[in-house]
Amino acid sequence: MTKISDAQLTENGLTEMAAGRILLIACGALAREILNLKKANGWDHMDLTCLPAKLHLYPEKITEAVTEAVAINRASYDEIFVVYADCGTGGLLQTACDDMGVQMVAGPHCYSFFEGNKRFADISESEFTAFYLTDFLVRQFEAFIIKPMGLHHHPELRDLYFGNYEKLVYQAQTDDPALTEKAKAAAEILGLAFERRFTGYGDLEVTLKAL
């Protein structure tokens, strides 16, 4: 992020450079998607800062990390928008955002808003045995699925973790044959049927466009 000198401060405490600008505080797992959307739509009034994607392995830490990021950046922007859904915080992130007066993406998690929150709610009852992967998780399958679960050392644990799942649903944000092949390989590793579903950016794009 560009540093701004004290001389650029206006009377209302905002910087001239940041006047009218929006800061997106996002999960690192969404960085590529947000940058693609910014470029495609010419959203030059938006800046992006990302928190580590691995916070999803420790959702109890997300709310504190977001709160700190808002506090650090609040004085430099007209508006701050949090690009996280609930993401396993049990409503704590929404409460914190309400207390801070900032908005966040609606939905329980990224699988829902990529699918479209309404559609995901409609199909979730019939897909409770589905395991979802996004573009990011396909790219980072080993780092975010295999290694944290210990499957690289103990592949025999696979059925313990995934025995109640029936299929792997790859929610594709992009048309990338190489990613599709990686997703198929992931389904095979987990012993699950494979389904590719092109979602695009879903409600993420709709929400950012509204800004």
C-alpha positions in Angstrom: 0.0 0.0 0.0 1.3 3.5 -0.9 2.6 5.4 2.1 1.2 8.9 2.5 3.0 11.8 4.3 1.5 13.9 7.1 1.5 16.9 4.7 -1.2 15.3 2.7 -3.7 15.2 5.6 -6.8 17.2 5.0 -8.8 19.0 7.7 -11.2 16.1 8.1 -8.3 13.7 8.8 -8.5 11.8 5.6 -5.7 11.9 3.1 -6.2 13.5 -0.3 -4.9 10.4 -1.9 -7.4 8.2 -0.1 -10.4 10.5 -0.3 -13.3 8.6 -1.9 -11.4 5.4 -1.8 -12.5 2.0 -0.4 -10.2 -0.5 1.4 -11.1 -4.1 1.0 -9.8 -6.2 3.9 -9.9 -9.7 2.6 -9.1 -13.3 3.2 -5.9 -14.2 1.4 -7.7 -17.1 -0.3 -9.7 -14.5 -2.2 -6.8 -12.3 -3.4 -6.6 -13.6 -6.9 -10.3 -13.4 -7.4 -10.6 -9.8 -6.1 -7.6 -8.6 -8.2 -9.2 -10.2 -11.3 -12.5 -8.4 -10.6 -10.8 -5.1 -9.9 -8.9 -5.3 -13.2 -11.9 -6.5 -15.2 -14.2 -3.8 -13.9 -11.8 -0.9 -13.6 -12.3 -0.6 -9.8 -9.3 1.8 -9.4 -11.0 3.4 -6.3 -10.5 0.2 -4.3 -7.4 -0.9 -2.5 -6.8 -4.4 -1.3 -5.1 -5.7 1.8 -5.2 -9.4 2.6 -4.9 -11.4 5.9 -3.2 -14.8 5.8 -5.4 -17.5 4.1 -4.3 -20.0 6.8 -6.5 -18.1 9.3 -9.2 -20.4 8.0 -7.4 -23.2 9.8 -7.9 -21.2 13.0 -11.3 -19.4 12.6 -11.2 -18.3 16.2 -8.4 -15.9 15.2 -10.2 -14.3 12.3 -12.3 -11.7 14.2 -9.3 -10.3 16.1 -7.2 -10.1 12.9 -9.9 -8.3 11.0 -10.5 -5.9 14.0 -6.8 -5.0 14.1 -6.7 -4.4 10.3 -9.7 -2.1 10.5 -8.2 -0.1 13.3 -4.9 0.3 11.5 -6.4 1.5 8.3 -9.6 3.3 9.3 -8.2 6.9 9.3 -6.9 6.5 5.7 -10.1 5.5 3.9 -13.5 6.8 3.4 -14.9 3.3 3.6 -13.7 -0.1 4.7 -15.3 -3.3 3.5 -14.5 -6.7 5.0 -14.3 -9.5 2.4 -15.0 -12.4 4.7 -18.2 -14.3 5.2 -18.8 -15.8 8.7 -16.1 -18.3 8.0 -16.6 -20.4 11.2 -16.5 -17.4 13.6 -20.0 -18.2 14.9 -21.3 -14.7 14.3 -18.5 -13.0 16.1 -17.1 -11.4 13.0 -20.5 -9.9 12.0 -20.9 -8.6 15.6 -17.4 -7.0 15.4 -18.1 -5.4 12.1 -21.4 -4.1 13.3 -19.6 -2.6 16.3 -17.0 -1.0 14.1 -19.5 0.3 11.6 -18.1 -1.6 8.6 -19.9 -4.0 6.2 -18.9 -7.5 5.3 -19.9 -10.1 2.7 -23.1 -11.9 3.5 -23.2 -15.7 3.9 -21.8 -18.5 6.0 -18.6 -19.1 3.9 -17.1 -18.6 0.5 -18.6 -21.8 -0.9 -22.0 -20.2 -0.3 -21.3 -16.8 -1.8 -19.5 -18.2 -4.8 -22.5 -20.5 -5.5 -24.8 -17.6 -4.7 -26.2 -17.5 -1.1 -29.8 -18.1 -2.1 -28.9 -21.0 -4.4 -26.6 -22.5 -1.8 -29.2 -22.4 0.8 -31.7 -24.1 -1.5 -29.3 -27.0 -2.4 -27.5 -27.4 0.9 -30.0 -29.8 2.4 -29.5 -32.2 -0.6 -25.7 -31.7 -0.6 -24.8 -32.3 3.0 -22.5 -35.1 1.8 -20.6 -32.9 -0.6 -17.1 -31.6 0.0 -16.4 -28.3 -1.8 -13.2 -26.9 -3.3 -12.7 -23.5 -4.9 -10.0 -22.5 -7.4 -7.8 -21.5 -4.4 -8.3 -24.8 -2.6 -7.6 -26.8 -5.7 -4.3 -24.9 -6.1 -3.5 -25.3 -2.4 -5.0 -28.8 -1.9 -2.0 -30.3 -0.3 -1.2 -27.3 1.9 -4.8 -26.7 3.1 -6.3 -30.3 3.1 -3.7 -33.0 2.9 -1.0 -31.7 5.3 -3.3 -30.2 8.0 -5.2 -33.5 8.2 -2.0 -35.5 8.4 -2.9 -37.5 5.3 0.5 -37.1 3.8 1.9 -39.3 6.6 -1.2 -41.3 7.4 -3.3 -41.9 4.2 -5.2 -44.5 6.1 -7.0 -41.7 7.9 -8.8 -40.7 4.7 -11.9 -42.8 5.3 -12.1 -41.6 8.9 -12.2 -37.9 7.7 -14.1 -38.4 4.4 -16.1 -41.6 4.8 -19.4 -39.7 5.2 -18.9 -37.6 2.1 -20.1 -38.9 -1.3 -18.8 -36.4 -3.8 -16.3 -33.5 -4.3 -17.8 -30.4 -5.8 -15.3 -28.2 -7.6 -16.8 -24.7 -7.6 -14.8 -23.2 -10.5 -14.3 -19.5 -10.6 -12.5 -19.7 -13.9 -12.4 -22.0 -16.9 -9.0 -23.5 -16.4 -8.6 -27.1 -17.7 -5.5 -27.6 -15.6 -7.3 -26.7 -12.4 -10.2 -29.1 -13.4 -7.7 -31.9 -13.8 -6.2 -31.1 -10.4 -9.7 -31.1 -8.9 -10.4 -34.5 -10.4 -7.1 -35.8 -9.0 -8.1 -34.5 -5.5 -11.5 -36.3 -5.7 -9.7 -39.5 -6.6 -7.3 -39.0 -3.6 -10.2 -38.6 -1.3 -12.2 -41.5 -2.8 -15.1 -39.3 -3.8 -17.2 -38.8 -7.0 -16.4 -35.7 -8.9 -18.6 -32.8 -10.0 -17.4 -29.6 -11.6 -19.7 -26.6 -11.2 -18.9 -23.3 -12.8 -19.9 -20.6 -10.4 -17.8 -17.7 -11.5 -17.5 -15.1 -8.7 -21.1 -15.4 -7.6 -22.3 -13.0 -4.9 -18.7 -11.8 -4.4 -18.8 -9.9 -7.7 -22.4 -8.7 -7.0 -21.4 -7.4 -3.6 -18.3 -5.6 -4.8 -20.1 -4.1 -7.7 -22.6 -2.5 -5.2 -19.7 -0.7 -3.6 
